[in-house]
Structure formats: structure tokens, C-alpha cells
Amino acid sequence: MRRRLTVAVLVVLAVALVAAAALVAVRWWRDRDRTALEQATSYAPADAQRLSWTDWAAVRDALGADLDGSSSAGQVQSFLDDGFDRDLTSTSALVQSAPVLQERFGFSPATAQWELFSQSEQGAVVIVQMPDDTDLGDVADELEHSGFTPPGSDPTAGGVWDGSDVLPQVGANLTPELQYVALDADEHLVLTSDNAGYLRDTVDQLGDGSLPSGMADVVAASGEPLSAAVYDGPYACSALAMSHADRSDQQEADQLVAQAGEVNPVTGFAISAQPGGDVRVALGFENGDQARTNADTRSVLASGPAPGQGGDFTDRFSVDSATADGDVVTLDLTPTEGSYVLSDLSSGPVLFATC
């Protein structure tokens, strides 16, 4: 009888190992030709209109930060201060909460691989990928210790932890996006939201959605950024519009656009901090003809006055290149010392992103 039980146990273990190996193989095949940003956006809800990306592992490397789960809250804050000075953290939804996350949640910018903050009219969700060797069971223990109500199912299998009643007691200055938490051990993900239903829907559909083509195109053109803001066409045309400027600036903008030439509405917009310190802007258009036309006009607009922002764009950056590839225009910018190009130009008015 003991021999039969031993054989049965070995068979179960073998099947489990084969299943685990298959999962790793599927993951490798799925991600082999995708950037980290593209991998992250594959988890975004299908209704995403605005994506904010921070590659925390790359930011730590860029800043020479040696952090881990045992680092103090003060060390984490010092790292974030350095990141702010380099304009690498403005896209994160977790910066303000990071010291408490480090001490009370079992994950933070000190240990995360990357963070994607997805927003739409229906809801918002923060998606954090942890390193493969992270035990999300430890995160579950921290959540329970902090007073979160665990899900009825496996606590690391995507069920929603409820911290809506205890979040103010856990720590000061915590973002409301941490009220509800879900853990996905298979994908090494921590997901959070201020809306339990939206979080459940995100988990249930994880990896099933796809970005609109305009957003997907500008994500692909962004390469391997340290941080980025990505918008769909309608959101970009609203958030970056010159209507945010006062009347005199709007009139100046109209004259500058008329002088520059034809501009077309964008189908997607991305601005990103690149390795080495440059900033890249990617603008999607309906077709290649529009992209080629707008490569010229957008370059002219990005090299002149910046109504609504003040001064000239050349006070903030130089335009190194403006190229059209397929339906996408890419502007590669070199920021001037002390300028905050990504954080300043991810909200309007931004003349060279006008629709």
C-alpha cells in the first residue's frame, strides 16, 4: 500500500512539474518579442484610455539604488527623491504611498519590477509585477496583518482583499487605489484599485484585452522606457488640448499651427523617459501619409514657442530627430539641464500634440 501511495505522489509531483514548465514555456513564447512595456500593457483592461508606466527595476539601476525588502522607509524615500530629481517617477501612482508600502504591504517601488497604472471612465487599476522569486504568500500575510479582509478563495489566486475600512489606520497618505488588492501568483502580479468590482473584472479578464491600435502603435514605438505616459486618441486630444490655455495663448497657437502646415488628430500619444536621459514622443495617425505630413509640422511646432507652457520649447529640450515610420511619428528630444519634460508635457496645453 505504501508503495502505491509513493508512486501516486510521484505521479502528482511529475504532473505538477510538467504543468509549471509548460506555464514558463508559454510565458517565454508570449513575451519573447515584446518589450517590458508591451508585456505590461497586455494586462491592461480593454477599456484603458490612459496608461502610466514605471519600470522600477530600470529606475533603480539608473539611479544606482541598492534596495530590497529589508530597506528602510527612509532609504526608499531617498531613492524616490532622487527619481523625482531625474523626472523618472511622475507616472507612478504609488510614490506617495511607497514608504508605508515598504513597511506594511510586502511590496513597493524598492522591490517591484514595474508598475502600470491604467485609467478609464469606468475605473482605474494599478498593476505591479514582482520578481519571479517573490512569494506572494508573504504579501498576503502582510495584508492580513494590516487588517485587510481576505478573499474566500486562495489568497494568491486573484481573489479581492478588502481594506476599504482599515486603510486610513494602516498609514497616512495612502492612495485610495490601495483599498482593494488582488494577488496573482501565476503571473507574479499585485493589482490594486479603489473599486472592488472593477478590480475583479480586471483579474477575470487579465491578459484577454488588447489596446486600441493607436495606443498599441505608440507603445511599440516607445522602446524600453524607464517611465512613460500613454494616451488613446480621444484622451490625448482632450488632455493636451490648447483649450487649457488662456485666450491669448490660444490665438497665438492658432497662428503657429497655420504657419507650420497641416496637422491631423492623433490616434495615440506616448511620452517616455528613455535610457540615457532622452525623452521620446510617439504620435499615432490614421495612415502613413498623415504621419509623413505631421512629422514635419509637429517638428516645427516642437521647435518654437510654447504658448500655454510659457517661453519656447527650446528652453526645455532640443529636437534631435522627427521621423515617420508607418502610421507613427517619433520625436526624439534631449532635455535641457534641470527641465522636467515628461512630467511637464504629459498634461496640456501641449502645442505640438494639438489635434
NORSUL-V490934 format. One record per pair of residues at least 24 apart in sequence whose C-alpha atoms are under 10 Angstrom apart, sorted by the first residue. I is the first residue (numbers start at 1). J is the second residue. D is the distance in Angstrom with one decimal. If there is no record, write none. Layout:
i: (I	I)
j: (J	J)
d: (D	D)
This chain:
i: (20	23	23	24	24	27	34	34	34	35	35	35	35	35	35	36	36	36	36	36	36	37	37	37	37	37	37	37	37	37	37	37	37	38	38	38	38	38	38	39	40	40	40	40	40	40	40	40	41	41	41	41	41	41	41	41	41	41	41	42	42	42	42	42	42	42	43	43	43	43	43	43	43	43	43	43	43	43	43	43	44	44	44	44	44	44	44	44	44	44	44	44	44	44	44	44	44	45	45	45	45	45	45	45	45	45	45	45	45	45	45	45	45	45	45	46	46	46	46	46	46	46	46	46	46	46	47	47	47	47	47	47	47	47	47	47	47	48	48	48	48	48	48	48	48	48	48	48	48	48	48	48	48	48	49	49	49	49	49	49	49	49	49	49	49	49	49	49	49	49	49	50	50	50	50	50	50	50	50	50	50	50	50	50	50	50	50	51	51	51	51	51	51	51	51	51	51	51	51	51	51	51	51	52	52	52	52	52	52	52	52	52	52	52	52	52	52	52	52	52	53	53	53	53	53	53	53	53	53	53	53	53	53	53	53	53	53	53	53	54	54	54	54	54	54	54	54	54	54	54	54	54	54	54	54	54	54	54	54	54	55	55	55	55	55	55	55	55	55	55	55	55	55	55	55	55	56	56	56	56	56	56	56	56	56	56	56	56	56	56	56	57	57	57	57	57	57	57	57	57	57	58	58	58	58	58	58	58	59	59	59	59	59	59	59	59	59	59	59	59	60	60	60	60	60	62	62	62	62	62	62	63	65	66	67	67	67	68	68	68	68	68	68	68	69	69	69	69	69	69	69	69	70	70	70	70	70	71	71	71	71	71	72	72	72	72	73	73	73	73	73	73	73	74	74	75	75	76	76	76	76	76	76	76	77	77	79	79	80	80	84	84	85	85	85	86	86	86	86	86	87	87	87	87	87	87	87	87	87	87	88	88	88	88	88	88	88	88	88	88	88	89	89	89	89	89	89	90	90	90	90	90	90	90	90	91	91	91	91	91	91	91	91	91	91	91	92	92	92	92	92	92	93	93	93	93	93	93	93	94	94	94	94	94	95	95	96	96	96	96	97	97	97	97	97	97	97	98	98	98	99	99	99	99	100	100	100	100	100	101	101	101	101	101	103	103	104	104	104	104	104	104	104	105	105	105	105	105	105	105	105	105	105	106	106	106	106	106	106	106	106	106	106	107	107	107	107	107	107	112	112	113	113	114	114	114	115	115	115	115	116	116	116	116	117	117	117	117	117	118	118	119	120	122	122	123	123	123	123	123	123	123	123	124	124	124	124	124	124	124	124	125	125	125	125	125	125	125	125	125	125	125	125	125	126	126	126	126	126	126	126	126	126	127	127	127	127	127	127	127	127	127	128	128	128	128	128	128	129	129	129	129	129	129	130	130	130	130	130	131	131	131	132	132	132	132	132	133	134	134	134	135	135	136	136	136	136	136	136	136	137	137	139	139	140	140	140	143	143	145	146	146	148	148	148	149	150	150	151	151	154	154	155	155	155	155	156	156	156	156	156	156	156	156	157	157	157	157	157	157	157	158	158	158	158	158	158	158	158	158	158	158	158	158	158	159	159	159	159	159	159	160	160	160	160	160	160	160	160	161	161	162	162	163	164	164	164	212	212	213	213	213	213	214	214	214	214	214	214	214	214	214	214	215	215	215	215	215	215	215	215	216	216	216	216	217	217	217	217	217	217	217	217	217	217	217	218	218	218	218	218	218	218	218	218	218	218	218	218	218	219	219	219	219	219	219	219	219	220	220	220	221	221	221	221	221	221	221	221	221	221	222	222	222	222	222	222	222	222	222	222	223	223	223	223	224	224	224	224	225	225	225	225	225	225	225	225	225	225	226	226	226	226	226	226	227	227	227	227	227	227	227	228	228	228	228	228	228	228	228	228	228	228	229	229	229	229	229	229	229	229	229	229	229	230	230	230	230	230	230	230	230	231	231	231	231	231	231	231	231	232	232	232	232	232	232	233	233	233	233	233	233	233	233	233	234	234	234	234	234	234	235	235	235	235	236	236	236	236	236	236	236	236	236	236	236	236	236	237	237	237	237	237	237	237	237	237	237	238	238	238	238	238	239	239	239	239	239	239	239	240	240	240	240	240	240	240	240	240	240	240	240	241	241	241	241	241	241	241	241	241	242	242	242	242	242	242	242	242	242	242	243	243	243	243	243	244	244	244	244	244	245	245	245	245	245	245	246	246	246	247	248	248	249	249	249	249	249	249	250	250	250	250	251	252	252	252	252	253	253	253	253	253	253	253	253	253	254	256	256	256	256	256	256	256	256	257	257	257	257	257	257	257	258	259	259	259	260	260	260	260	260	260	260	261	261	261	261	261	261	261	262	262	262	262	262	262	263	263	263	263	263	263	263	263	263	263	263	263	264	264	264	264	264	264	264	264	265	265	265	265	265	266	266	266	266	266	266	266	266	267	267	267	268	269	269	269	269	270	270	270	271	271	271	271	271	271	271	271	272	272	272	272	272	273	273	273	273	274	274	276	277	277	277	278	278	278	278	278	278	278	278	278	278	279	279	279	279	279	279	279	279	279	279	280	280	280	280	280	280	280	280	280	280	281	281	281	281	281	281	281	281	281	282	282	282	282	282	282	282	282	282	283	283	283	283	283	283	283	283	284	284	284	284	284	284	284	285	285	285	285	286	286	286	287	287	287	288	288	288	288	288	288	289	289	289	290	290	290	290	290	291	291	291	291	291	291	291	291	292	292	292	292	292	292	292	292	293	293	294	294	294	294	294	294	295	295	295	295	295	295	295	295	295	296	296	296	296	297	297	298	298	298	298	298	298	298	298	299	299	299	299	299	299	300	301	301	301	301	301	302	302	302	302	302	302	303	304	304	305	306	306	306	306	307	307	307	308	308	308	308	309	309	309	309	309	309	313	313	313	313	315	316	316	316	317)
j: (186	186	187	186	187	187	220	223	224	219	220	222	223	224	225	113	114	223	224	225	226	114	115	116	219	220	222	223	224	225	226	227	228	216	219	220	222	223	224	207	114	115	116	117	127	128	129	207	116	117	118	127	207	209	210	211	215	216	219	206	207	208	209	210	211	216	116	118	127	187	189	202	203	205	206	207	208	209	210	211	116	117	118	119	124	125	126	127	202	203	205	206	207	208	209	210	211	118	119	120	123	124	125	198	199	201	202	203	205	206	207	208	209	210	211	118	120	202	205	206	207	208	209	210	211	212	118	119	120	121	122	123	124	209	210	211	212	117	118	119	120	121	122	123	124	125	209	210	211	212	215	230	231	232	118	119	120	121	122	124	211	212	215	230	231	232	233	234	235	236	268	117	118	119	120	121	124	215	229	230	231	232	233	235	236	269	270	91	116	117	118	119	120	124	125	126	215	228	229	230	231	232	270	90	91	92	93	115	116	117	118	119	126	227	228	229	230	231	270	272	89	90	91	92	93	114	115	116	117	118	126	127	225	226	227	228	229	230	272	88	89	90	91	92	93	109	112	113	114	115	116	117	128	225	226	227	228	229	272	273	88	89	92	109	112	113	114	115	116	128	129	224	225	226	227	228	88	89	92	108	109	110	111	112	113	114	115	128	129	226	227	109	110	111	112	113	114	115	130	131	226	113	114	224	225	226	227	275	83	86	88	89	109	110	113	114	225	226	227	275	109	110	111	113	226	86	88	226	275	276	277	88	110	110	109	110	111	102	107	108	109	110	111	112	102	103	106	107	108	110	111	112	102	103	106	110	111	99	102	103	110	111	99	102	103	110	98	99	100	101	102	103	110	99	102	99	110	100	101	102	108	109	110	111	109	110	109	110	109	110	340	343	338	339	340	273	277	338	339	340	227	273	277	338	339	340	341	342	343	344	225	226	227	228	272	273	274	277	340	342	343	226	227	228	273	342	343	227	228	229	340	342	343	344	346	115	116	117	227	228	229	230	272	342	343	346	116	117	126	227	228	229	117	118	125	126	175	177	178	126	174	175	177	178	174	175	172	173	174	175	171	172	173	174	175	176	178	173	174	175	171	172	173	174	170	171	172	173	174	142	170	171	174	178	142	171	139	142	143	145	146	170	171	138	139	140	141	142	143	144	145	146	170	134	135	136	137	138	139	140	141	142	143	134	136	138	139	142	190	189	190	188	189	189	226	227	189	190	191	227	191	227	228	229	177	191	192	193	229	193	230	231	235	195	198	193	194	195	196	197	198	199	202	177	192	193	194	195	198	199	202	177	178	180	181	191	192	193	194	195	196	198	199	202	177	178	181	190	191	192	193	194	199	181	182	183	189	190	191	192	193	202	183	188	189	190	191	192	184	187	188	189	190	191	185	187	188	189	190	187	188	189	185	186	187	188	189	188	185	188	189	185	188	183	184	185	186	188	189	190	183	185	183	190	181	182	183	170	181	170	170	171	179	180	181	180	181	182	181	182	183	184	182	183	184	185	182	183	184	185	186	188	189	190	182	183	184	185	186	187	203	182	183	184	185	186	189	190	191	199	200	202	203	204	206	183	184	199	200	203	204	191	192	193	196	197	199	200	203	192	196	194	196	194	194	195	196	267	268	267	268	284	286	266	267	268	269	283	284	285	286	327	328	266	267	268	269	270	282	283	284	267	268	269	284	267	268	269	270	282	283	284	285	326	327	328	267	268	269	270	271	281	282	283	284	285	327	328	329	330	268	269	270	271	272	282	283	284	270	282	328	270	280	281	282	283	284	325	328	329	330	270	271	272	273	274	279	280	281	282	330	272	274	275	280	272	273	274	275	271	272	273	274	275	276	277	278	279	280	272	273	274	275	276	277	271	272	273	274	275	279	342	270	271	272	273	274	279	280	281	342	343	346	269	270	271	272	273	281	342	343	345	346	347	268	269	270	271	272	281	282	346	266	267	268	269	270	271	283	346	266	267	268	269	270	284	265	266	267	268	269	283	284	285	355	265	266	267	268	269	355	266	267	268	269	265	266	267	268	269	270	283	346	347	348	353	354	355	265	266	267	268	269	348	350	353	354	355	347	348	349	354	355	346	347	348	349	350	353	354	269	345	346	347	348	349	350	351	352	353	354	355	347	348	349	350	351	352	353	354	355	307	308	348	349	350	351	352	353	354	355	308	348	349	350	354	308	347	348	349	350	307	308	309	348	349	350	307	308	349	308	307	308	306	307	308	309	310	349	307	308	349	351	307	305	306	307	308	301	305	306	307	308	350	351	352	354	351	300	301	304	305	306	307	351	352	297	298	300	301	351	352	354	297	297	300	301	294	296	297	298	299	300	301	293	294	296	297	298	300	301	290	293	294	296	297	298	290	291	293	294	295	296	297	298	352	353	354	355	290	291	293	294	297	353	354	355	290	294	353	354	355	290	291	294	328	329	353	354	355	327	328	355	328	328	329	346	353	330	342	346	330	331	332	341	342	343	345	346	332	341	342	343	346	333	341	342	343	332	333	334	333	334	335	317	318	320	332	333	334	335	336	341	342	317	319	331	332	333	334	335	340	341	342	319	320	321	330	331	332	333	334	341	342	322	329	330	331	332	333	342	345	353	322	323	324	328	329	330	331	332	353	324	327	328	329	330	331	352	353	324	325	326	327	328	329	330	326	327	328	329	326	327	328	326	327	328	324	325	326	327	328	329	324	326	327	324	326	327	328	329	323	324	325	326	327	328	329	330	322	323	324	325	326	327	328	329	324	329	322	323	324	328	329	352	321	322	323	324	325	328	329	330	331	322	323	324	329	322	352	322	329	330	331	351	352	353	354	323	329	330	331	332	352	352	350	351	352	353	354	331	333	350	351	352	353	352	351	352	351	349	350	351	352	349	350	351	348	349	350	351	344	345	348	349	350	351	341	350	351	352	339	340	341	344	341)
d: (9.4	8.5	9.7	9.6	10.0	9.0	8.5	9.5	9.8	9.2	7.9	9.3	6.8	6.2	9.3	9.7	8.5	8.8	6.7	8.8	10.0	8.8	9.6	8.7	7.2	8.3	8.4	7.9	6.7	7.6	9.3	9.2	8.9	8.1	6.6	6.9	9.5	8.9	9.0	9.5	8.1	8.1	6.7	10.0	8.2	8.9	8.3	9.4	7.5	9.7	8.8	9.6	8.8	9.3	8.2	7.6	9.8	8.6	8.5	8.2	5.5	7.8	6.9	6.4	7.7	9.7	9.0	9.6	7.9	10.0	9.8	8.4	9.0	8.5	5.4	4.6	7.6	7.3	8.5	9.8	8.0	8.5	6.4	9.2	10.0	8.5	9.3	8.0	7.7	9.9	9.2	7.4	7.3	8.9	7.0	7.7	7.9	7.4	8.8	8.9	9.5	9.0	8.5	9.4	9.7	8.5	5.9	9.0	7.5	7.4	8.2	8.3	6.0	7.8	8.4	10.0	9.5	8.8	8.7	9.5	9.3	8.0	4.6	5.7	6.3	8.3	9.1	8.3	6.2	8.2	7.7	8.9	9.9	8.4	8.9	8.1	9.0	9.6	5.9	5.7	5.1	8.5	8.9	8.8	8.4	9.7	9.5	9.3	7.4	8.8	9.6	9.9	8.7	8.1	7.5	6.0	5.1	8.0	9.9	10.0	8.9	9.1	8.7	8.2	5.8	5.3	8.4	8.3	6.5	8.9	9.6	8.1	5.9	5.2	6.6	9.8	9.5	9.2	7.4	5.8	4.6	6.6	9.9	7.3	8.6	9.6	9.8	8.8	6.7	5.6	4.7	6.5	9.1	9.8	9.9	9.8	9.4	8.1	5.8	5.0	6.4	8.9	9.2	8.9	5.1	6.6	8.1	8.1	5.6	4.9	6.6	8.6	9.3	7.6	5.9	4.7	6.4	8.8	9.7	9.8	9.2	9.5	6.0	6.8	9.4	7.6	5.8	4.7	6.5	8.8	9.9	9.7	8.6	8.0	5.2	5.0	6.3	8.1	8.9	7.7	7.0	8.7	6.4	6.1	9.4	9.2	9.9	8.9	5.7	5.2	6.6	8.8	9.6	8.2	6.0	4.3	6.7	9.1	9.8	9.6	9.2	9.4	9.6	9.2	8.5	6.4	4.3	6.4	8.6	9.9	9.7	8.9	7.4	5.0	6.0	9.0	9.4	8.9	9.5	9.3	5.9	7.5	7.9	6.1	5.5	4.9	7.1	9.7	9.7	7.5	8.5	8.3	8.3	7.7	6.8	5.0	6.6	9.9	9.8	9.5	8.7	8.1	8.5	9.4	8.6	6.0	9.1	8.6	7.4	9.8	7.1	8.5	9.4	9.9	9.7	9.4	9.6	6.0	8.3	9.2	8.8	7.8	9.4	9.7	9.7	9.8	9.7	8.7	7.9	8.6	9.6	9.9	8.7	8.6	9.3	5.6	7.1	9.3	9.6	9.4	9.6	5.9	5.6	9.4	7.1	8.7	7.3	7.4	8.4	7.1	6.3	9.8	8.4	8.7	9.8	9.5	9.7	9.9	7.9	8.9	7.9	9.5	8.0	7.6	7.6	9.8	7.9	4.5	7.2	8.7	6.3	6.7	9.6	7.2	9.9	8.7	9.0	9.9	10.0	7.7	8.7	7.8	6.3	9.9	9.9	9.6	9.2	8.3	8.5	9.2	9.3	9.8	8.3	9.6	8.6	9.6	8.5	8.5	9.1	7.9	8.9	8.0	9.5	9.4	8.5	5.8	7.8	6.9	6.8	9.5	9.9	6.9	6.0	8.7	9.3	6.9	9.6	9.6	9.3	8.3	8.6	9.0	7.1	9.4	9.9	9.8	8.8	8.2	9.0	9.3	9.7	8.0	5.9	9.5	9.6	9.2	8.8	8.1	6.6	6.6	6.6	10.0	9.7	8.8	7.7	9.2	7.8	7.2	9.2	8.4	9.4	9.8	6.6	9.8	9.7	7.4	7.7	8.1	9.9	8.6	8.4	7.2	8.7	9.0	9.5	9.2	9.5	6.6	6.9	7.4	8.5	8.1	6.2	4.8	6.3	9.9	9.0	9.6	8.5	9.8	9.4	10.0	9.9	9.6	8.1	6.2	8.0	8.7	7.7	10.0	9.7	8.9	8.6	9.7	9.2	9.7	9.1	6.3	7.6	8.4	6.9	7.6	8.4	9.1	6.2	8.4	8.7	5.4	5.9	9.4	9.1	7.8	9.5	9.8	9.7	8.5	9.7	6.8	4.8	8.3	8.6	6.1	8.1	9.4	9.3	9.6	7.0	9.5	8.6	9.6	9.5	9.9	9.8	9.8	9.3	9.5	9.7	9.4	9.6	9.4	9.5	9.7	9.5	9.8	9.8	9.7	9.5	9.7	9.5	9.9	9.6	9.7	9.5	9.7	7.8	8.2	8.3	7.1	9.9	9.3	6.2	8.6	9.9	7.8	8.7	6.2	7.4	7.7	7.5	8.2	9.6	7.1	9.3	9.7	9.7	6.8	5.7	4.7	7.7	8.4	9.9	7.8	6.6	8.0	7.2	8.5	9.4	8.1	5.5	5.1	6.3	9.6	9.3	9.9	9.6	10.0	6.8	6.0	4.6	6.7	9.1	9.8	9.7	8.4	5.5	5.1	6.2	8.5	9.5	7.8	5.7	4.6	6.4	8.7	9.6	8.8	5.4	6.1	7.5	9.9	6.9	9.1	9.3	9.4	8.5	6.4	9.7	8.8	8.9	7.5	9.9	7.9	8.6	6.9	7.9	6.2	9.8	7.5	8.5	8.4	8.9	8.4	8.4	9.0	9.6	9.3	7.8	9.9	8.7	9.9	6.3	9.7	8.8	8.5	8.9	9.5	9.4	9.6	9.8	8.9	9.5	9.9	8.1	7.0	8.8	9.3	7.4	4.7	5.4	5.5	8.6	9.4	9.4	9.2	8.0	6.2	5.1	6.3	7.8	9.8	9.6	5.2	5.1	5.0	8.0	9.5	9.2	9.0	8.8	9.5	8.0	9.8	6.3	8.1	9.9	7.1	8.4	9.4	7.5	8.3	9.6	9.1	8.9	9.9	7.1	9.1	7.5	6.8	9.1	9.2	8.7	10.0	7.9	9.7	8.2	9.5	9.4	8.8	8.6	8.0	8.2	8.9	9.8	8.0	4.7	4.5	8.0	8.5	5.6	7.3	8.2	8.7	8.7	10.0	7.1	4.7	6.9	8.0	9.7	9.1	7.6	9.9	8.0	9.9	9.2	9.1	7.5	9.1	9.6	8.6	8.6	6.7	9.4	9.4	7.9	6.9	9.0	6.2	6.2	5.9	9.0	8.5	5.3	6.3	6.1	9.8	9.3	6.8	8.7	8.6	8.9	8.6	6.9	9.5	9.6	8.0	9.9	9.9	9.9	9.2	9.7	8.7	8.9	8.9	6.4	9.0	9.5	9.0	7.6	8.8	7.3	7.2	7.8	6.8	9.1	8.3	9.6	6.8	7.6	6.7	8.5	9.1	8.1	9.7	9.2	9.1	9.1	7.0	7.7	9.4	5.9	5.5	4.6	6.4	9.9	10.0	9.7	8.8	8.7	7.4	5.6	5.9	6.6	9.8	9.5	8.6	5.7	5.4	7.6	9.6	9.8	8.7	6.8	5.6	4.0	6.3	8.8	9.4	9.2	9.6	7.7	9.4	9.0	8.1	5.5	5.5	6.4	9.4	9.7	8.1	9.0	9.8	6.7	9.7	7.5	5.7	4.3	6.7	8.4	9.8	9.1	8.8	9.9	8.8	5.7	5.1	6.3	9.2	9.8	9.4	8.4	6.2	4.5	6.5	8.9	9.2	7.5	5.4	4.0	4.5	6.9	9.3	8.1	9.0	9.1	8.9	8.2	7.5	8.2	9.9	9.5	9.9	9.5	8.6	9.0	9.3	7.5	8.3	7.0	6.3	9.1	9.8	9.2	8.8	9.0	8.0	8.6	8.4	7.2	7.2	8.8	9.1	9.1	9.4	10.0	7.8	6.7	5.5	9.6	8.4	9.4	9.2	8.7	8.4	5.9	5.6	7.6	9.0	9.9	9.9	9.8	8.2	7.4	5.4	3.7	4.9	5.3	7.9	9.3	6.6	6.8	8.7	8.7	5.7	5.2	6.6	7.6	9.8	7.6	5.7	7.1	8.4	7.3	6.8	4.7	6.6	6.5	9.8	9.1	6.8	8.9	9.3	8.4	7.1	10.0	9.8	7.6	9.4	6.2	5.4	9.1	7.5	4.8	8.3	8.0	6.0	9.3	9.1	7.1	9.8	9.6	8.7	9.1	8.9	5.1	5.7	9.2	9.2	9.7	7.4	7.8	9.4	9.5	9.2	9.1	9.4	6.9	9.5	9.3	8.7	8.3	6.4	8.7	9.8	6.8	9.7	9.3	9.5	9.1	7.2	8.6	8.3	9.8	9.5	8.9	10.0	8.0	9.1	9.1	7.2	8.3	8.8	8.8	9.8	9.1	9.3	9.3	9.7	8.2	5.3	7.9	9.0	6.1	6.7	8.5	8.5	8.4	5.8	9.1	9.0	9.6	8.9	7.1	7.0	9.2	6.7	9.3	8.1	9.5	7.6	5.9	9.4	9.5	6.7	7.7	9.4	9.3	7.9	7.0	6.9	8.7	8.9	7.2	9.8	9.7	8.4	6.0	9.4	9.8	8.7	7.4	4.3	9.7	9.5	9.8	9.4	9.9	7.8	8.2	6.4	9.4	9.3	9.7	8.9	9.5	9.8	9.5	8.1	9.5	9.9	8.5	9.8	9.4	9.9	9.0	6.4	9.2	8.0	6.9	9.9	9.3	6.5	9.6	9.3	9.8	8.8	6.8	9.8	9.5	9.8	9.9	9.4	7.4	7.7	9.3	10.0	9.6	7.1	5.8	4.9	6.5	9.8	9.5	9.9	9.0	9.7	8.4	6.1	5.1	6.3	7.1	10.0	7.4	7.1	9.8	10.0	9.8	6.9	5.8	4.7	6.0	8.7	9.9	8.9	9.4	8.1	5.7	5.0	6.5	7.8	9.2	9.9	9.4	9.8	9.7	9.7	6.6	5.7	4.6	6.4	8.8	9.8	9.4	8.5	5.6	5.1	6.5	8.4	10.0	7.8	9.7	9.9	9.2	5.9	4.5	6.4	8.9	9.0	5.3	6.2	8.0	9.8	6.4	8.9	7.2	4.9	8.4	7.6	7.5	5.0	4.5	7.6	9.3	9.2	8.6	7.9	9.2	9.6	7.4	9.0	9.3	8.6	5.6	7.6	7.2	5.4	5.8	5.7	9.5	9.7	7.7	5.3	8.1	8.5	8.2	8.6	7.5	8.6	9.4	9.4	9.4	8.2	9.4	7.2	9.7	9.5	5.7	5.9	5.9	9.6	8.8	5.6	7.6	8.1	7.3	8.4	9.1	9.4	9.7	8.3	8.2	8.7	9.7	8.5	8.7	5.2	7.4	8.9	9.1	9.6	9.5	7.3	9.9	7.5	8.2	9.7	6.7	5.1	8.8	9.5	8.8	9.5	9.1	7.5	5.3	8.8	8.9	9.6	9.4	8.7	8.8	7.5	6.5	8.7	7.9	8.1	7.1	8.0	5.7	7.5	8.2	8.5	8.7	8.3	6.8	7.4	8.9	9.6	9.8	9.5	9.5	8.4	7.7	6.7	9.7	7.5)
